[in-house]
Amino acid sequence: YNLVVSSLGRQLLEAPVCMLSPAARQEVGEAALRKVLHVDLTHALGADAFCDDGTSRVVRSGMGTYREAGPRKHSRFVARLPLRRPGLHLVHVTYPDDKPRTCEIASWSPVEADRYNAHTGYFTGDDFPLSGRMRTFEFVMWARHADQALVFTSWLDGQPAAAATIDVFEVEGRLP
């Protein structure tokens, strides 16, 4: 199979996708989640916790308040995530579903072997109907170092990355 991602009639990505037959599942209990960090990107966080390329801004709208990167491709902002310990984490990012956006979310660490341990993102608008409300995107991050950051990058001109909050949970036990 090939995965093709397009926006506004432009192909953004094409990648091969391999499918494996499902393996037998072991019985697992519920994973326990412990919230260890909440970052509100709409507040002044200080130079040790936040940086951007000088183009991000806080937007107040009827659906809520959020931070938006600049309007140009590769505009970005970064939030530091000082974790309690390395290991498996579940990350929730709340973002606005109010206009077309292409947002790459990548984890970053000072340890070279720990960069991009989570590399994901979201698309809104164009081929995806807008809900006009805040949504939550969740993903797994296996941090090999406790000092992490999330980088939010716009991938198309006029489709800025945006986020309101980041919540990080330590995962205890196995994921289902």
Secondary structure, DSSP 8 states (H G I E B T S, - for coil): -EEEEEETTEEEEEEE---------------EEEEEEEEETTS---TTTEEESS--EEEEETTEEEEE--SSTT-EEEEEEE-SSSEEEEEEEEEE-SS-EEEEEEEE-SSGGGTTSSEEEEEEBTTB---SSEEEEEEEEEESSSEEEEEEEE-BTTB--EESEEEEEEEES---
